Amino acid sequence: MPAPEISSWPSIRRMNRETGGVQCETSREPILIPPFLAAHLRAGDEICAEPGTSSPACEVLARRSLTGRRARQLYFSRIGYVTQPKSDKRNQYFVRAEVIASKLGITSLPLPSSAIRDYFYFFTRRAGEDRSATLYDLLRAAPTAAFADLRLCYRIRRLELSAGGPREELRAIERAFNLLMHPQLRSCYDALLRDPDSPALFPYGGGGQCVVSGELAEDGQTFFVRQLLGYLPDQTKRSFRAPLRRVDFYDGYAVYRDSRRKAEIYIDPTLLPFGWDPTLNQWKHLVPTKIGVSAAFVNSGKYRVRNNEWHLVEWQTALPSRLSITAPEAALEQIHSARRLHQRLGQHYDAIARIRQRLEHEPWEHRDLFDLCRKLRLPSDFDVFQLCWQPDFDRFFFDQLKKRSINIFLFRGEFIFELARIVVAEVPQLGNATYVFTRPADIREFVRRYATTTREDIRRNRGNIGTELGFIGRVMHGNHPKKWLNDLRGRIGEPVDYTLTVAAT
């Protein structure tokens, strides 16, 4: 519903702190608001919000009369995605924040770049500190400092302030650290130092509670922001194990991205017990190591074109200040072993290429492949399963199938596992399902027939091929490997752990 006329808004008489927030006593019904908003209101302000609720209001409009000046309007709401900067008709940069579930009819908040710049990047000036102070000065770091040096400076500053430093200063150095540890945000800040009129990015893409001042448009759907007064991002604590092979290594930092978990993590060298350089990307798929991740995540997003339409792609990014990573003791040795294996495989590149070319046209039993590798003088410890392996594949699926298999065939980019009661076709690549078949009388004839068709033909039973092969169905990998394992056990006839299924769902 649209906001009522300002003349009908009740005024705040007093504010009292309650268990669930701050209660505003007005000339009408009391209104409960979040403490985050109460810091920006005072007695005498006119307020428009939903009264009489047991939980703090999620959306509030307020008006403050200023002597000799125009009335100041405040707006508090939850925002979602914030767009990338673009220029308006006056060639001034702004971003647009989406308002979530507005009951007052307001759908968007256009924020000028200057408001984002002054709140997030130049906020020390608002606090009355030295106008020449920068985010680097807060951390006592050089503008050319590497990401590892920034974390060291941040840790030292926290130790210095932990003995009784002002809480505001602790928050300031944490915000500075989170901005400078994100490569894109750091580049944005460096550009703003050179030219304050440069476009300013909204950090991490939005998602949280926002208090702004400005004016409500005549249509009641847009609130034009003049100043950003407060922003509190939504945070989610998450802990999981992440495969090292999904980390992209750059000079001075690394990035973990997982489309399944919708997670993004920026990693500096101080968080991992080994050094790296970008060449690690060449053999990281040979490293079985998984690192433990524990962090507070904030929402991120970006619009991308898919099928000629714009779609919002959302994920969560870890806050560098609240990120911890643990690695197993064997991680360093596993990386060294992978490097040595990569170098050895490079010496036999031509032979491996010939084997892969043969697998494109005919399936091979894994034992026969071992014999072929010996004839081509490949190392005796060469893992033939690497011929079909893809870097983003979770080894959990392969290991569970391998230990239950009687025989394994390789064909193109697939593994065909012969189990006691069924046959399983697995593509070792993220996003592919496990195909399950009844066990045939002649496994070699089954493999030969399977090699002449496609997965889509089997799924749709084109030419009755699914029936001929005894296709039972698919087991989706999904976001929970243990649920996949339970589904597979049900197909095999093994006991199912229902507690895992309930936890996964």
URNOR-V981159 format. One record per residue. N is the residue number from 1. SS is DSSP state (alpha for helix, beta for strand, coil for the rest). Layout:
n->N ss->SS
n->N ss->SS
//
This chain:
n->1 ss->coil
n->2 ss->coil
n->3 ss->coil
n->4 ss->coil
n->5 ss->coil
n->6 ss->alpha
n->7 ss->alpha
n->8 ss->alpha
n->9 ss->coil
n->10 ss->beta
n->11 ss->beta
n->12 ss->beta
n->13 ss->beta
n->14 ss->beta
n->15 ss->beta
n->16 ss->beta
n->17 ss->beta
n->18 ss->coil
n->19 ss->coil
n->20 ss->coil
n->21 ss->coil
n->22 ss->beta
n->23 ss->beta
n->24 ss->beta
n->25 ss->beta
n->26 ss->beta
n->27 ss->coil
n->28 ss->coil
n->29 ss->coil
n->30 ss->coil
n->31 ss->beta
n->32 ss->beta
n->33 ss->beta
n->34 ss->coil
n->35 ss->alpha
n->36 ss->alpha
n->37 ss->alpha
n->38 ss->alpha
n->39 ss->coil
n->40 ss->coil
n->41 ss->coil
n->42 ss->coil
n->43 ss->coil
n->44 ss->coil
n->45 ss->coil
n->46 ss->beta
n->47 ss->beta
n->48 ss->beta
n->49 ss->coil
n->50 ss->coil
n->51 ss->coil
n->52 ss->coil
n->53 ss->coil
n->54 ss->coil
n->55 ss->coil
n->56 ss->coil
n->57 ss->coil
n->58 ss->coil
n->59 ss->coil
n->60 ss->beta
n->61 ss->beta
n->62 ss->beta
n->63 ss->beta
n->64 ss->beta
n->65 ss->coil
n->66 ss->coil
n->67 ss->coil
n->68 ss->coil
n->69 ss->coil
n->70 ss->coil
n->71 ss->coil
n->72 ss->beta
n->73 ss->beta
n->74 ss->beta
n->75 ss->beta
n->76 ss->beta
n->77 ss->beta
n->78 ss->beta
n->79 ss->beta
n->80 ss->beta
n->81 ss->beta
n->82 ss->beta
n->83 ss->coil
n->84 ss->coil
n->85 ss->coil
n->86 ss->beta
n->87 ss->beta
n->88 ss->coil
n->89 ss->coil
n->90 ss->coil
n->91 ss->coil
n->92 ss->coil
n->93 ss->beta
n->94 ss->beta
n->95 ss->beta
n->96 ss->beta
n->97 ss->beta
n->98 ss->beta
n->99 ss->beta
n->100 ss->coil
n->101 ss->coil
n->102 ss->coil
n->103 ss->coil
n->104 ss->coil
n->105 ss->coil
n->106 ss->coil
n->107 ss->coil
n->108 ss->beta
n->109 ss->beta
n->110 ss->beta
n->111 ss->beta
n->112 ss->beta
n->113 ss->alpha
n->114 ss->alpha
n->115 ss->alpha
n->116 ss->alpha
n->117 ss->alpha
n->118 ss->alpha
n->119 ss->alpha
n->120 ss->alpha
n->121 ss->alpha
n->122 ss->coil
n->123 ss->alpha
n->124 ss->alpha
n->125 ss->alpha
n->126 ss->alpha
n->127 ss->coil
n->128 ss->coil
n->129 ss->coil
n->130 ss->coil
n->131 ss->coil
n->132 ss->coil
n->133 ss->coil
n->134 ss->coil
n->135 ss->alpha
n->136 ss->alpha
n->137 ss->alpha
n->138 ss->alpha
n->139 ss->alpha
n->140 ss->coil
n->141 ss->coil
n->142 ss->coil
n->143 ss->coil
n->144 ss->coil
n->145 ss->coil
n->146 ss->coil
n->147 ss->alpha
n->148 ss->alpha
n->149 ss->alpha
n->150 ss->alpha
n->151 ss->alpha
n->152 ss->alpha
n->153 ss->alpha
n->154 ss->alpha
n->155 ss->alpha
n->156 ss->alpha
n->157 ss->alpha
n->158 ss->alpha
n->159 ss->alpha
n->160 ss->alpha
n->161 ss->alpha
n->162 ss->coil
n->163 ss->coil
n->164 ss->coil
n->165 ss->coil
n->166 ss->coil
n->167 ss->alpha
n->168 ss->alpha
n->169 ss->alpha
n->170 ss->alpha
n->171 ss->alpha
n->172 ss->alpha
n->173 ss->alpha
n->174 ss->alpha
n->175 ss->alpha
n->176 ss->alpha
n->177 ss->alpha
n->178 ss->alpha
n->179 ss->alpha
n->180 ss->alpha
n->181 ss->coil
n->182 ss->coil
n->183 ss->alpha
n->184 ss->alpha
n->185 ss->alpha
n->186 ss->alpha
n->187 ss->alpha
n->188 ss->alpha
n->189 ss->alpha
n->190 ss->alpha
n->191 ss->alpha
n->192 ss->alpha
n->193 ss->alpha
n->194 ss->alpha
n->195 ss->coil
n->196 ss->coil
n->197 ss->coil
n->198 ss->coil
n->199 ss->coil
n->200 ss->coil
n->201 ss->coil
n->202 ss->coil
n->203 ss->alpha
n->204 ss->alpha
n->205 ss->alpha
n->206 ss->beta
n->207 ss->beta
n->208 ss->beta
n->209 ss->beta
n->210 ss->beta
n->211 ss->beta
n->212 ss->beta
n->213 ss->beta
n->214 ss->beta
n->215 ss->beta
n->216 ss->beta
n->217 ss->coil
n->218 ss->coil
n->219 ss->coil
n->220 ss->coil
n->221 ss->coil
n->222 ss->beta
n->223 ss->beta
n->224 ss->beta
n->225 ss->beta
n->226 ss->beta
n->227 ss->beta
n->228 ss->beta
n->229 ss->beta
n->230 ss->beta
n->231 ss->beta
n->232 ss->beta
n->233 ss->beta
n->234 ss->coil
n->235 ss->beta
n->236 ss->beta
n->237 ss->beta
n->238 ss->beta
n->239 ss->beta
n->240 ss->beta
n->241 ss->beta
n->242 ss->beta
n->243 ss->beta
n->244 ss->alpha
n->245 ss->alpha
n->246 ss->alpha
n->247 ss->beta
n->248 ss->beta
n->249 ss->beta
n->250 ss->coil
n->251 ss->coil
n->252 ss->coil
n->253 ss->beta
n->254 ss->beta
n->255 ss->beta
n->256 ss->beta
n->257 ss->beta
n->258 ss->beta
n->259 ss->coil
n->260 ss->coil
n->261 ss->coil
n->262 ss->coil
n->263 ss->beta
n->264 ss->beta
n->265 ss->beta
n->266 ss->beta
n->267 ss->beta
n->268 ss->beta
n->269 ss->alpha
n->270 ss->alpha
n->271 ss->alpha
n->272 ss->coil
n->273 ss->coil
n->274 ss->coil
n->275 ss->coil
n->276 ss->coil
n->277 ss->coil
n->278 ss->alpha
n->279 ss->alpha
n->280 ss->alpha
n->281 ss->alpha
n->282 ss->alpha
n->283 ss->coil
n->284 ss->alpha
n->285 ss->alpha
n->286 ss->alpha
n->287 ss->coil
n->288 ss->coil
n->289 ss->coil
n->290 ss->beta
n->291 ss->beta
n->292 ss->beta
n->293 ss->beta
n->294 ss->beta
n->295 ss->beta
n->296 ss->beta
n->297 ss->beta
n->298 ss->beta
n->299 ss->beta
n->300 ss->beta
n->301 ss->beta
n->302 ss->beta
n->303 ss->beta
n->304 ss->beta
n->305 ss->beta
n->306 ss->beta
n->307 ss->coil
n->308 ss->coil
n->309 ss->beta
n->310 ss->beta
n->311 ss->beta
n->312 ss->beta
n->313 ss->beta
n->314 ss->beta
n->315 ss->beta
n->316 ss->beta
n->317 ss->beta
n->318 ss->beta
n->319 ss->beta
n->320 ss->beta
n->321 ss->beta
n->322 ss->beta
n->323 ss->beta
n->324 ss->beta
n->325 ss->beta
n->326 ss->beta
n->327 ss->beta
n->328 ss->coil
n->329 ss->coil
n->330 ss->coil
n->331 ss->alpha
n->332 ss->alpha
n->333 ss->alpha
n->334 ss->alpha
n->335 ss->alpha
n->336 ss->alpha
n->337 ss->alpha
n->338 ss->alpha
n->339 ss->alpha
n->340 ss->alpha
n->341 ss->alpha
n->342 ss->alpha
n->343 ss->alpha
n->344 ss->alpha
n->345 ss->alpha
n->346 ss->alpha
n->347 ss->alpha
n->348 ss->coil
n->349 ss->alpha
n->350 ss->alpha
n->351 ss->alpha
n->352 ss->alpha
n->353 ss->alpha
n->354 ss->alpha
n->355 ss->alpha
n->356 ss->alpha
n->357 ss->alpha
n->358 ss->alpha
n->359 ss->alpha
n->360 ss->coil
n->361 ss->coil
n->362 ss->coil
n->363 ss->coil
n->364 ss->beta
n->365 ss->beta
n->366 ss->alpha
n->367 ss->alpha
n->368 ss->alpha
n->369 ss->alpha
n->370 ss->alpha
n->371 ss->alpha
n->372 ss->alpha
n->373 ss->alpha
n->374 ss->alpha
n->375 ss->alpha
n->376 ss->coil
n->377 ss->coil
n->378 ss->coil
n->379 ss->coil
n->380 ss->coil
n->381 ss->coil
n->382 ss->coil
n->383 ss->coil
n->384 ss->alpha
n->385 ss->alpha
n->386 ss->alpha
n->387 ss->alpha
n->388 ss->coil
n->389 ss->coil
n->390 ss->coil
n->391 ss->coil
n->392 ss->coil
n->393 ss->coil
n->394 ss->coil
n->395 ss->alpha
n->396 ss->alpha
n->397 ss->alpha
n->398 ss->alpha
n->399 ss->alpha
n->400 ss->alpha
n->401 ss->alpha
n->402 ss->alpha
n->403 ss->coil
n->404 ss->coil
n->405 ss->beta
n->406 ss->beta
n->407 ss->beta
n->408 ss->beta
n->409 ss->beta
n->410 ss->beta
n->411 ss->beta
n->412 ss->coil
n->413 ss->coil
n->414 ss->beta
n->415 ss->beta
n->416 ss->beta
n->417 ss->beta
n->418 ss->beta
n->419 ss->beta
n->420 ss->coil
n->421 ss->coil
n->422 ss->beta
n->423 ss->beta
n->424 ss->beta
n->425 ss->beta
n->426 ss->beta
n->427 ss->beta
n->428 ss->coil
n->429 ss->coil
n->430 ss->coil
n->431 ss->coil
n->432 ss->coil
n->433 ss->coil
n->434 ss->beta
n->435 ss->beta
n->436 ss->beta
n->437 ss->beta
n->438 ss->beta
n->439 ss->coil
n->440 ss->coil
n->441 ss->coil
n->442 ss->coil
n->443 ss->alpha
n->444 ss->alpha
n->445 ss->alpha
n->446 ss->alpha
n->447 ss->alpha
n->448 ss->alpha
n->449 ss->alpha
n->450 ss->alpha
n->451 ss->coil
n->452 ss->coil
n->453 ss->coil
n->454 ss->coil
n->455 ss->alpha
n->456 ss->alpha
n->457 ss->alpha
n->458 ss->alpha
n->459 ss->alpha
n->460 ss->alpha
n->461 ss->coil
n->462 ss->alpha
n->463 ss->alpha
n->464 ss->alpha
n->465 ss->alpha
n->466 ss->alpha
n->467 ss->alpha
n->468 ss->alpha
n->469 ss->alpha
n->470 ss->coil
n->471 ss->beta
n->472 ss->beta
n->473 ss->beta
n->474 ss->beta
n->475 ss->beta
n->476 ss->coil
n->477 ss->coil
n->478 ss->coil
n->479 ss->coil
n->480 ss->coil
n->481 ss->alpha
n->482 ss->alpha
n->483 ss->alpha
n->484 ss->alpha
n->485 ss->alpha
n->486 ss->alpha
n->487 ss->alpha
n->488 ss->alpha
n->489 ss->alpha
n->490 ss->alpha
n->491 ss->alpha
n->492 ss->alpha
n->493 ss->coil
n->494 ss->coil
n->495 ss->coil
n->496 ss->coil
n->497 ss->coil
n->498 ss->alpha
n->499 ss->alpha
n->500 ss->alpha
n->501 ss->alpha
n->502 ss->alpha
n->503 ss->alpha
n->504 ss->alpha
n->505 ss->coil
//
